[in-house]
Structures are given as structure tokens and as C-alpha cells.
Amino acid sequence: MSFARDRRSKINFSAKLLRAFIVFIKKLPRGFVVKLGSFFGTVLWLFSSKRVSRLESRCVSSLGVEVALSRKIIRDSYANMGRVFCEFFSLESREEAAELITIIGEEHLSGALEKGRGAIIMTAHLANWEISAAAMCCRGYPLNVIYTPQRNTAGVEDIFREQREKICGMGLIPSQGAGMKEAFKVLKRGEILCILQDLDARGDGVITEFLGLPASVHTGLIKLSRRFNCPIVPARAVRGKKGKNFLFFYPPLLFDGDMEKSLSICNNIVESWVREHPGQWMWILDRWGSMDNVARHRSGNQ
């Protein structure tokens, strides 16, 4: 009984601390928020030497770069992660987000929606993807994002949901449980389903290459596109120079070939984005983690 009470007390304290931090950064100028986020990300990078070392090795293997450059890429990735966190929670409204994002190629998305079959956005954890989603909602797009629920440690998951739903205006669909049924409803209504296609699918995916290394890839976007005959619109966020931010939409895709070939095409698109701005991608996701586990299992059985 005492243990449960202590745990609830710690959770409440952590949640209150995070909420206090959010209130604090909402009062700061945006330029300072960006610098503060970069600082926090760099500090995390400094104190994550074991994980950073593994990510640097992964960067060398996948991009074929020198160790010194891989170190800079991973450091930049951590700094960007900190910026995303602080920028996201500093948002007061989706209208504010719309002022921060320049959208290019919007006709590709609007054209896809005109067909009345909904649309699937294929994107990745690049630059400030959270604010880009809020900017879309501000422009009136019915955006629903498939996400993987995390352990609600210290109530953090609830705070993220609150910011995404109430402030940013996006719908959230869990990747597990009844989430697939809700995804069906979204596309039947002609709305947008957003899928981050750079996550490890583990045992539920198809094995194909991502950045030259074997990876387990989610098949959901291809299956949904075929079932509802709706287009897949590639979209990526890019952090430009002098604080400028962009959201690019590309011509829609429709697949009628085999699954592995279709996924390879999607992978090639996301790969090109990562190669162009490797420091803006979230390397900490451990894209190839399940393949490591398979390799260790095979090695242990030999």
C-alpha cells in the first residue's frame, strides 16, 4: 500500500514538474526556446555515451561516412530532438504553428483528397514533424496520426496527448488494439491518415533494406492503400536556415505490385530524406533494433 502511494506521489510530482516547465517555455521568445531545446538535446547526448556510441556505429554502417562525421550527425540529431520537444510544448495554438511552417507542394495533398477516398500521408521523424502536423490542422486538414502508445511513465503520455489533441488539433489512433478499425473509419470518411514509416516493425513487418541494412518494415500503409484505393502522399518536414521551417508534399503513390517491391519504393523515398538531412532524423529510434536481436539469437544458437 505504501509502495503504491509513493509511486503515485512520484508520478504526480514528475507530471507537475513537466507541466511547470511547459508553462515556463510558453513565456519565452521562440528563438530562445529553439536554443534551449538544442542545449537540452546536447546535454542528453553528452550523458548517453553508450547509446551514442552504438548510434554512431550504425550511422557509419548505414551512410558510409567517417567516424568524425557520424559523431556530428548523431550530436545534431540529439540537438534537433531537444528542439522538437521544446518547440512542440511551447505552442499556444495551431495558428501559431501555421505561421512557423512554409508548405510546398500542397496541391499534391489537396488533389489526392479531391478523389473522395481519403489519403495516407507517409512521413518520418524528421526536423519538426510535430509542428508541421499542427500547421496542417490549422489549414483545415482532417489529420489523424497513427502512434505507438508508450508506457505512461510519470503521466508524460497524457501530457503529450493533451498537447497533440487540444492544442495541435490532430486525431490520435493507437497502432494496437482497436486502432485499425478507427483507421478504416478515417479513410471511409475521406480524411487523412498519417503514418510515420521509419519505425521498427519488429515481428509484424516484412524484412527489406533500409539505408542498406536489413530492417523490419511496417506493411500497414500499403495494405490500407490497396483496401480503400486511396493514394499515399509522401511528406517530410525540413528545418532550413535562419529559423525557417518547411513541409514538403510529393506526388501521390498507388501500388498494385507485390508487397516487398512496394515497401522498397517507400523505403527509398524515406532513405533519400535521411541522406539529405541526416542530422535532422531521429536516430535514437533504433530503426534496426529487432534485426540485432535476430542476429544475436542466431549467433547464440550456433
C-alpha positions in Angstrom: 0.0 0.0 0.0 2.8 2.4 1.0 4.8 1.5 -2.2 1.8 2.3 -4.4 1.2 5.6 -2.6 4.9 6.5 -3.0 4.8 5.6 -6.7 1.7 7.8 -7.3 3.4 10.6 -5.4 6.4 10.4 -7.7 4.2 10.3 -10.8 2.2 13.3 -9.7 5.4 15.3 -8.8 7.0 14.4 -12.2 3.9 15.4 -14.1 3.6 18.7 -12.2 7.3 19.4 -12.9 6.8 18.8 -16.6 3.7 21.0 -16.7 5.6 23.7 -14.8 8.3 23.5 -17.4 5.7 23.8 -20.2 4.3 26.9 -18.6 7.8 28.4 -18.4 8.8 27.8 -22.0 5.5 29.2 -23.3 6.5 32.5 -21.9 9.9 32.6 -23.7 10.7 34.1 -27.1 10.6 31.4 -29.8 14.3 32.0 -30.7 15.3 31.3 -27.1 13.1 28.2 -27.0 14.9 26.7 -30.0 18.3 27.4 -28.4 17.2 26.0 -25.1 15.9 22.8 -26.8 19.2 22.4 -28.7 21.1 22.8 -25.4 19.0 20.2 -23.6 19.4 17.7 -26.5 23.2 18.2 -26.5 23.3 17.7 -22.7 21.4 14.4 -23.2 23.9 13.4 -25.9 26.8 14.1 -23.6 25.3 11.8 -20.9 24.3 9.0 -23.2 27.7 7.8 -24.2 26.8 4.1 -24.5 23.8 4.6 -26.7 25.5 7.4 -28.7 28.4 5.0 -29.5 26.0 2.4 -30.8 24.2 5.0 -32.9 27.5 6.4 -34.3 28.4 2.9 -35.4 25.0 2.5 -37.0 25.4 5.8 -38.8 28.8 4.7 -40.2 27.4 1.4 -41.4 24.2 2.8 -43.0 25.5 6.1 -44.5 29.1 5.0 -45.2 30.5 8.1 -43.5 33.6 8.6 -41.5 33.5 8.3 -37.7 34.0 12.1 -37.2 31.1 12.9 -39.4 28.9 10.3 -37.8 29.6 11.8 -34.4 28.4 15.2 -35.7 25.3 13.7 -37.2 24.3 12.0 -34.0 25.0 15.1 -31.9 22.9 17.2 -34.3 20.2 14.6 -34.1 20.0 14.9 -30.3 20.0 18.7 -30.6 17.1 18.5 -33.1 15.2 16.2 -30.8 15.6 18.7 -28.0 14.4 21.5 -30.2 11.4 19.5 -31.3 10.4 18.8 -27.7 10.6 22.4 -26.6 9.1 23.9 -29.8 6.2 21.5 -29.6 5.3 22.2 -26.0 5.8 26.0 -26.4 3.0 26.1 -28.9 0.0 28.1 -27.7 -2.2 27.2 -30.7 -2.2 25.6 -34.1 -2.4 29.1 -35.6 1.0 29.8 -34.2 2.3 26.6 -35.8 0.9 27.6 -39.2 2.9 30.9 -39.0 6.1 28.9 -38.5 5.8 26.5 -41.4 6.0 27.1 -45.2 4.1 24.4 -47.1 5.4 23.4 -50.5 3.6 21.1 -52.9 0.2 21.4 -51.1 -1.5 20.7 -54.4 -0.4 17.1 -54.2 -2.3 16.6 -50.9 -5.4 18.6 -51.9 -5.6 16.8 -55.3 -5.4 13.4 -53.6 -8.3 14.3 -51.2 -10.5 15.6 -54.1 -10.9 12.0 -55.2 -13.0 11.4 -52.1 -11.2 8.3 -50.9 -9.1 9.9 -48.2 -5.4 9.9 -48.2 -2.5 8.3 -46.4 0.5 10.6 -45.6 3.8 8.7 -45.4 6.3 10.7 -43.3 9.2 10.2 -40.9 10.6 11.6 -37.7 12.4 14.5 -39.4 13.0 18.1 -38.4 10.0 19.4 -36.5 7.3 16.9 -37.6 5.1 17.7 -34.6 4.7 21.4 -35.5 4.2 20.5 -39.2 1.2 18.4 -38.2 -0.3 21.2 -36.2 0.2 23.6 -39.1 -1.8 21.1 -41.3 -4.7 21.1 -38.8 -4.7 24.9 -38.8 -5.2 24.8 -42.5 -8.3 22.7 -42.1 -7.0 19.3 -43.0 -8.6 16.4 -41.0 -5.4 14.9 -39.8 -5.3 11.6 -37.8 -2.0 10.2 -36.8 -1.2 6.6 -36.0 1.1 6.4 -33.0 2.6 3.8 -30.8 1.4 4.3 -27.2 4.3 4.4 -24.7 4.4 3.5 -21.1 2.7 6.4 -19.3 5.7 7.0 -17.1 5.1 9.9 -14.8 1.9 10.8 -16.8 4.0 12.0 -19.7 1.9 10.2 -22.3 -1.2 12.0 -21.1 0.6 15.4 -21.4 1.7 14.6 -25.0 -1.8 13.5 -25.9 -3.3 16.7 -24.5 -0.9 18.9 -26.4 -1.5 17.0 -29.7 -5.2 16.8 -29.4 -6.3 20.1 -27.7 -3.6 22.5 -28.9 -2.5 21.0 -32.2 -5.9 19.6 -33.2 -4.8 16.2 -34.5 -6.7 12.9 -34.0 -4.6 10.1 -32.4 -5.1 6.5 -33.4 -3.2 3.8 -31.4 -1.3 1.3 -33.6 -2.5 -1.6 -31.4 -5.9 -2.8 -30.3 -8.9 -1.2 -31.9 -6.7 1.3 -33.8 -7.0 -0.4 -37.1 -10.8 -0.2 -37.0 -10.6 3.5 -36.4 -8.1 3.8 -39.3 -10.8 2.2 -41.5 -13.3 4.8 -40.4 -11.0 7.7 -41.0 -10.4 6.7 -44.7 -14.1 5.9 -45.2 -14.8 9.4 -44.1 -12.4 10.7 -46.7 -10.0 12.1 -44.1 -6.2 11.9 -43.8 -4.3 9.1 -42.1 -0.7 9.9 -41.2 1.8 7.1 -40.8 5.4 7.5 -39.7 7.2 4.9 -41.8 10.6 4.9 -40.2 9.7 2.8 -37.1 10.9 -0.8 -36.5 8.0 -3.1 -37.2 9.7 -5.9 -35.2 8.0 -9.3 -35.7 5.0 -7.7 -37.6 6.9 -6.4 -40.6 8.4 -7.5 -43.8 12.2 -7.7 -43.9 13.7 -5.4 -46.6 16.6 -3.0 -46.7 16.6 0.5 -45.2 19.8 2.6 -45.8 21.5 -0.6 -47.0 20.8 -2.6 -43.8 18.1 -5.3 -43.2 15.1 -3.8 -41.4 11.6 -4.9 -40.4 9.2 -2.6 -42.2 5.5 -1.9 -41.4 3.1 -3.0 -44.1 0.0 -1.1 -42.9 0.1 1.8 -45.3 0.3 -0.5 -48.4 -2.5 -2.7 -47.1 -4.7 0.3 -46.3 -4.0 2.0 -49.6 -4.9 -1.2 -51.5 -8.0 -1.9 -49.5 -9.5 1.6 -49.9 -7.9 2.5 -53.2 -6.6 5.7 -51.6 -3.3 7.4 -52.5 -0.2 7.6 -50.4 1.2 11.1 -50.3 4.9 11.3 -49.2 5.5 14.3 -46.9 8.5 15.5 -44.9 9.5 18.3 -42.6 12.8 20.2 -43.2 14.5 22.6 -40.9 16.0 25.3 -43.0 18.5 28.1 -42.3 17.8 31.2 -40.2 14.9 29.5 -38.3 12.9 28.7 -41.4 10.8 25.6 -41.5 9.3 23.8 -44.4 6.7 21.0 -45.1 7.0 19.3 -48.5 4.3 17.2 -50.1 5.2 15.0 -53.1 3.2 13.4 -55.9 0.8 10.6 -54.6 1.7 6.9 -55.0 -0.6 4.0 -55.7 0.7 0.4 -55.6 -0.6 -2.7 -57.3 2.6 -4.8 -57.3 4.0 -7.2 -54.6 4.4 -6.1 -51.1 8.2 -6.2 -50.9 8.6 -4.1 -54.0 6.1 -1.6 -52.8 7.8 -1.3 -49.4 11.2 -0.9 -51.1 9.9 2.1 -53.1 8.6 3.7 -49.8 12.0 2.9 -48.1 13.9 4.6 -51.0 11.9 7.7 -50.5 12.4 7.9 -46.8 16.1 7.0 -47.2 16.6 9.9 -49.6 15.2 12.3 -47.0 17.5 10.9 -44.3 20.6 11.1 -46.5 19.8 14.7 -47.4 19.5 15.8 -43.8 20.9 13.1 -41.6 21.2 15.3 -38.6 17.5 16.1 -38.6 16.4 12.5 -38.4 15.7 10.8 -35.0 18.5 8.2 -34.9 17.6 7.3 -31.3 14.6 5.4 -32.7 16.9 2.4 -33.3 15.4 1.6 -36.7 17.2 -1.7 -36.9 16.9 -2.9 -33.3 14.8 -6.0 -34.0 17.3 -7.2 -36.6 20.1 -7.0 -34.0 18.0 -9.3 -31.8 17.6 -11.8 -34.6 21.3 -11.8 -35.3 22.1 -12.3 -31.6 19.6 -15.1 -31.4 21.1 -16.9 -34.4 24.6 -16.4 -33.0 23.6 -17.9 -29.7 22.1 -21.0 -31.3 25.2 -21.7 -33.3 
